[in-house]
Amino acid sequence: MSTDSLHVDDDTFVLVLTGAGASAESGIPTFRGVDGLWRNHPIEDVASAVNGRFVFLAVGTSGVVFPAAQLVHQTLALGADTWLVNAEPAANDGAFHHVLHGRSGDLLPALLGVV
């Protein structure tokens, strides 16, 4: 488990992946939907627009549902610093640079320095 904090500045591009329930409730298309977010915006295209540090932050994922579960591997290949915040261990914990287990409502504010 990482005890680092995530420093984000104006030169940092942060890509956040949440569980499908959180994104659907917020009106953001899910991955598996017919108009799924990554069907229209492949991660390689998104990353090619990054000019600076690239951070991939996954929050609340099982690590087994595809295509979302493979995003950590894709972002690693594109040079991202990868973070996982999850209540319980995910199937792909070992793929991330930094892993924090616990309630996202408790961990995210501290991680992002907004406590």
C-alpha positions in Angstrom: 0.0 0.0 0.0 1.4 3.4 -1.0 1.4 6.2 1.5 2.4 8.8 -1.1 0.3 11.8 -1.9 -0.7 12.6 -5.4 0.8 16.0 -6.4 -1.3 17.6 -9.2 -0.4 20.9 -10.8 -1.2 22.7 -14.0 1.0 20.4 -16.0 -0.6 17.2 -14.8 -3.3 15.5 -16.8 -5.4 13.2 -14.6 -7.6 10.5 -16.1 -10.1 9.1 -13.5 -11.9 5.8 -13.9 -14.8 5.1 -11.5 -17.1 2.1 -11.1 -19.9 2.1 -13.6 -22.5 3.0 -11.0 -20.8 6.3 -10.1 -20.3 7.4 -13.7 -23.8 6.3 -14.9 -25.5 8.3 -12.0 -23.4 11.3 -13.0 -24.5 11.1 -16.6 -21.2 9.9 -17.9 -21.4 7.0 -20.4 -20.2 3.7 -19.0 -17.5 1.6 -20.7 -19.8 -1.3 -21.6 -22.7 0.8 -23.0 -23.4 1.0 -26.7 -22.1 4.6 -26.7 -19.4 3.7 -24.2 -16.9 6.4 -23.5 -13.8 4.5 -24.8 -15.6 3.3 -27.9 -15.6 6.9 -29.1 -12.4 8.1 -27.4 -9.6 5.4 -27.4 -7.1 5.8 -24.6 -4.3 6.2 -27.1 -6.0 9.2 -28.6 -6.6 10.8 -25.2 -3.0 10.2 -24.1 -1.6 11.7 -27.3 -3.2 15.0 -26.3 -1.3 15.0 -23.0 1.4 17.6 -22.7 2.9 17.1 -19.3 2.6 14.5 -16.6 0.0 11.8 -17.1 -1.8 10.2 -14.1 -4.3 7.4 -14.2 -6.5 7.2 -11.1 -8.9 4.3 -10.7 -11.5 4.5 -7.9 -13.9 1.6 -6.9 -13.1 -1.0 -9.5 -13.1 -4.8 -9.4 -10.2 -5.0 -11.8 -11.9 -7.8 -13.7 -14.5 -6.2 -16.0 -13.2 -5.4 -19.5 -12.5 -3.1 -21.2 -12.0 -1.0 -18.0 -9.8 -3.6 -16.3 -7.2 -3.3 -19.1 -6.9 0.5 -18.8 -4.1 0.3 -16.2 -2.0 -1.7 -18.6 -2.7 0.6 -21.5 -1.9 3.7 -19.4 1.3 2.2 -18.1 2.4 1.5 -21.7 1.7 5.2 -22.4 3.9 6.4 -19.5 1.3 7.1 -16.8 1.8 7.2 -13.1 -1.0 4.8 -12.0 -3.0 4.9 -8.7 -5.8 2.7 -7.4 -8.2 3.7 -4.5 -10.4 0.8 -3.6 -12.4 -0.4 -0.6 -11.0 -3.9 -1.1 -8.2 -5.4 -3.1 -8.9 -5.5 -6.9 -7.9 -8.4 -9.2 -5.3 -6.1 -10.8 -3.8 -4.4 -7.7 -0.4 -5.5 -8.7 -0.4 -3.6 -12.0 -0.7 -0.2 -10.3 2.3 1.9 -9.1 0.3 3.1 -6.0 -2.5 1.2 -4.2 -4.6 2.5 -1.4 -7.3 0.4 0.3 -10.1 2.0 2.3 -13.1 4.2 1.8 -12.7 6.6 -1.2 -14.5 9.4 0.7 -11.7 9.2 3.4 -8.7 8.5 1.1 -9.3 10.8 -1.9 -9.3 14.1 0.0 -6.1 13.2 1.8 -4.5 11.9 -1.5 -5.4 15.0 -3.4 -4.5 17.4 -0.5 -7.9 18.8 0.0 -8.4 17.9 3.7 
